[in-house]
Amino acid sequence: MSIHLHRDLEKLQKRVVTLAGDVEESIEKAVRALFTRDAQLALTLMEGDTAIDLEENEIEEDALKILALHQPVAIDLRRVASILKINSELERMGDLAENIAERVYGLAGGPPVPIPPMFQQMADLTNTMVRDALDAFVNLDAMLAKRVCRMDEEVDRYNREIIDKVIAFMKQHIDNVEPGLNLFSCSRQLERIADHATNIAEDVVYLVEGAIIRHHPEAIRD
């Protein structure tokens, strides 16, 4: 690897890690706004997604410049390809955090809605998945990445339990339908964030091992 390619790759990776930190913070704040019924925090998150979108665009431009200028091969090429995919996954996570904030803003204006206790557990696990997926990327840790993939099943289980609770709540009274739908959406958006964390983990396995494990559940069992 040339000195210039190494320098540009390190700079690109640092930008992705910084973006990941911003996205992780947005997810945490969106969940906190839900539990505290903080409409102002939700509004701030809704207005702040543009910065994440702009950073995603700039990272993509830098990655494409590296491909054009340095024409990397082997693991360096896989690294740039992985960064392009991870960058896109992070931007989508940011959008989903904004979606949660929008639902929270709607909930904050109405009467208190009972939030199923497993929602916090689901949120904590999702944040762990996001953080571990990025740690796996930084440290080129395929084993940690596969562990993240396995966590997704538990998030899916939490999501199903929450939806069952929310449906039961909505059946109690017609006035519960609208807030119930908002809470239903929050859970669904969080579950999708976990899916994107899983995608990042799969990209890390590709980067380290050169193997595409998506749609191959047996590949994450070792």
C-alpha positions as CSV (number, residue, x, y, z in Angstrom):
1,M,0.0,0.0,0.0
2,S,1.4,3.4,-0.9
3,I,1.8,6.1,1.7
4,H,-0.8,8.3,0.1
5,L,-3.4,5.5,-0.2
6,H,-2.8,4.6,3.5
7,R,-3.2,8.2,4.5
8,D,-6.4,8.7,2.6
9,L,-7.9,5.4,3.8
10,E,-7.2,6.3,7.5
11,K,-8.7,9.7,7.0
12,L,-11.8,8.2,5.4
13,Q,-12.2,5.6,8.2
14,K,-12.0,8.3,10.8
15,R,-14.8,10.2,9.1
16,V,-17.0,7.1,9.0
17,V,-16.3,6.5,12.7
18,T,-17.3,10.1,13.5
19,L,-20.5,9.7,11.5
20,A,-21.2,6.5,13.4
21,G,-20.9,8.3,16.7
22,D,-23.3,11.0,15.5
23,V,-25.8,8.4,14.4
24,E,-25.5,6.4,17.6
25,E,-26.1,9.6,19.6
26,S,-29.2,10.3,17.5
27,I,-30.7,6.9,18.2
28,E,-30.0,7.2,21.9
29,K,-31.6,10.7,22.1
30,A,-34.7,9.5,20.1
31,V,-35.3,6.7,22.6
32,R,-34.7,9.0,25.5
33,A,-37.2,11.5,24.0
34,L,-39.8,8.7,23.8
35,F,-39.4,7.7,27.5
36,T,-39.4,11.3,28.7
37,R,-42.0,12.6,26.3
38,D,-39.6,15.4,25.4
39,A,-41.1,17.1,22.4
40,Q,-38.3,19.6,22.2
41,L,-35.6,17.0,22.0
42,A,-37.6,15.2,19.3
43,L,-37.9,18.4,17.3
44,T,-34.2,19.0,17.6
45,L,-33.5,15.6,16.2
46,M,-35.9,16.1,13.4
47,E,-34.1,19.3,12.4
48,G,-30.6,17.8,12.8
49,D,-30.7,14.9,10.3
50,T,-29.5,17.2,7.5
51,A,-26.0,17.3,8.9
52,I,-25.8,13.4,8.8
53,D,-27.1,13.5,5.2
54,L,-24.4,16.0,4.1
55,E,-21.6,14.1,5.9
56,E,-22.7,10.8,4.2
57,N,-22.5,12.6,0.8
58,E,-19.0,13.9,1.5
59,I,-17.7,10.5,2.7
60,E,-19.1,8.9,-0.5
61,E,-17.3,11.5,-2.6
62,D,-14.0,10.9,-0.8
63,A,-14.4,7.1,-1.2
64,L,-15.0,7.4,-5.0
65,K,-12.0,9.7,-5.3
66,I,-9.8,7.0,-3.6
67,L,-11.1,4.5,-6.1
68,A,-10.3,6.8,-9.1
69,L,-6.9,8.1,-7.9
70,H,-5.3,5.0,-6.2
71,Q,-7.1,2.1,-7.9
72,P,-6.8,-0.1,-4.8
73,V,-6.8,-3.9,-5.0
74,A,-7.4,-6.8,-2.7
75,I,-8.2,-5.9,0.9
76,D,-7.7,-2.2,0.2
77,L,-10.4,-2.4,-2.5
78,R,-12.7,-4.4,-0.1
79,R,-12.1,-1.7,2.6
80,V,-13.3,1.1,0.3
81,A,-16.3,-1.0,-0.9
82,S,-17.2,-1.7,2.7
83,I,-16.9,1.9,3.7
84,L,-19.3,2.9,0.9
85,K,-21.8,0.4,2.1
86,I,-21.4,1.1,5.8
87,N,-21.7,4.9,5.1
88,S,-25.1,4.2,3.4
89,E,-26.3,2.0,6.3
90,L,-25.4,4.8,8.8
91,E,-27.3,7.4,6.8
92,R,-30.4,5.2,6.8
93,M,-30.0,4.7,10.6
94,G,-30.0,8.4,11.0
95,D,-33.2,8.6,8.9
96,L,-34.8,6.0,11.1
97,A,-33.8,7.9,14.3
98,E,-35.5,10.9,12.8
99,N,-38.6,8.9,12.1
100,I,-38.7,7.8,15.7
101,A,-38.4,11.4,16.7
102,E,-41.4,12.3,14.5
103,R,-43.5,9.7,16.2
104,V,-42.4,10.9,19.6
105,Y,-43.3,14.4,18.7
106,G,-46.8,13.2,17.9
107,L,-47.0,11.2,21.1
108,A,-45.9,14.1,23.3
109,G,-48.9,16.1,22.5
110,G,-51.4,13.5,23.8
111,P,-52.1,11.6,27.0
112,P,-49.3,9.4,28.5
113,V,-49.1,6.0,26.7
114,P,-47.8,2.9,28.5
115,I,-44.5,1.9,26.9
116,P,-43.8,-1.9,27.2
117,P,-40.9,-2.5,29.5
118,M,-39.0,-4.6,26.9
119,F,-38.8,-1.5,24.7
120,Q,-35.8,-0.2,26.8
121,Q,-34.2,-3.6,26.6
122,M,-34.7,-3.6,22.8
123,A,-33.2,-0.1,22.6
124,D,-30.2,-1.0,24.7
125,L,-29.5,-4.1,22.6
126,T,-29.9,-2.2,19.3
127,N,-27.4,0.4,20.6
128,T,-25.0,-2.4,21.5
129,M,-25.3,-3.8,18.0
130,V,-24.5,-0.5,16.4
131,R,-21.5,0.1,18.7
132,D,-20.2,-3.4,18.3
133,A,-20.6,-3.4,14.6
134,L,-18.4,-0.3,14.3
135,D,-15.9,-1.6,16.8
136,A,-15.7,-4.8,14.6
137,F,-15.0,-2.6,11.6
138,V,-12.3,-0.5,13.3
139,N,-10.6,-3.6,14.7
140,L,-11.2,-5.9,11.7
141,D,-12.9,-8.3,14.1
142,A,-14.9,-10.8,12.2
143,M,-15.9,-12.8,15.3
144,L,-17.4,-9.7,16.9
145,A,-19.2,-8.9,13.7
146,K,-20.8,-12.4,13.6
147,R,-21.8,-12.0,17.2
148,V,-23.7,-8.8,16.2
149,C,-25.5,-10.8,13.5
150,R,-26.6,-13.3,16.1
151,M,-28.0,-10.5,18.3
152,D,-30.5,-9.5,15.6
153,E,-32.8,-12.5,16.4
154,E,-33.3,-11.2,20.0
155,V,-34.2,-7.7,18.7
156,D,-36.7,-9.3,16.4
157,R,-38.2,-11.2,19.4
158,Y,-38.5,-8.0,21.4
159,N,-40.2,-6.3,18.5
160,R,-42.8,-9.0,18.3
161,E,-43.5,-8.8,22.0
162,I,-43.9,-5.0,21.9
163,I,-46.2,-5.2,18.9
164,D,-48.4,-7.7,20.8
165,K,-48.6,-5.4,23.8
166,V,-49.4,-2.4,21.6
167,I,-52.1,-4.2,19.7
168,A,-53.7,-5.2,23.1
169,F,-53.5,-1.6,24.2
170,M,-55.2,-0.3,21.0
171,K,-58.0,-2.8,21.4
172,Q,-58.9,-1.4,24.8
173,H,-60.4,1.9,23.4
174,I,-60.7,3.6,20.1
175,D,-58.7,6.6,21.4
176,N,-55.7,4.3,21.9
177,V,-55.4,3.6,18.2
178,E,-53.5,6.7,17.1
179,P,-50.9,6.7,19.9
180,G,-50.7,3.0,19.6
181,L,-49.8,3.3,15.9
182,N,-47.1,5.8,16.8
183,L,-45.6,3.5,19.4
184,F,-45.9,0.6,17.0
185,S,-43.9,2.6,14.4
186,C,-41.2,3.5,17.0
187,S,-40.6,-0.2,17.7
188,R,-40.5,-1.0,14.0
189,Q,-38.0,1.8,13.2
190,L,-35.8,0.5,16.0
191,E,-35.9,-3.0,14.7
192,R,-34.9,-1.7,11.3
193,I,-31.9,0.1,12.9
194,A,-30.8,-3.3,14.2
195,D,-31.1,-4.7,10.7
196,H,-28.8,-2.0,9.4
197,A,-26.3,-2.8,12.2
198,T,-26.4,-6.4,11.1
199,N,-25.7,-5.3,7.5
200,I,-22.7,-3.4,8.7
201,A,-21.5,-6.5,10.6
202,E,-21.9,-8.6,7.5
203,D,-19.8,-6.0,5.5
204,V,-17.1,-6.4,8.1
205,V,-17.0,-10.1,7.6
206,Y,-16.6,-9.5,3.9
207,L,-13.8,-7.0,4.5
208,V,-11.9,-9.3,6.8
209,E,-12.6,-12.7,5.3
210,G,-13.6,-11.9,1.7
211,A,-16.8,-13.9,2.2
212,I,-20.4,-12.7,1.6
213,I,-22.4,-14.1,4.4
214,R,-25.7,-12.3,3.8
215,H,-28.6,-14.8,3.4
216,H,-26.3,-17.6,4.9
217,P,-27.3,-17.9,8.6
218,E,-25.1,-20.9,9.0
219,A,-22.0,-18.6,8.4
220,I,-22.5,-16.7,11.7
221,R,-22.7,-19.8,14.0
222,D,-19.0,-20.4,14.3
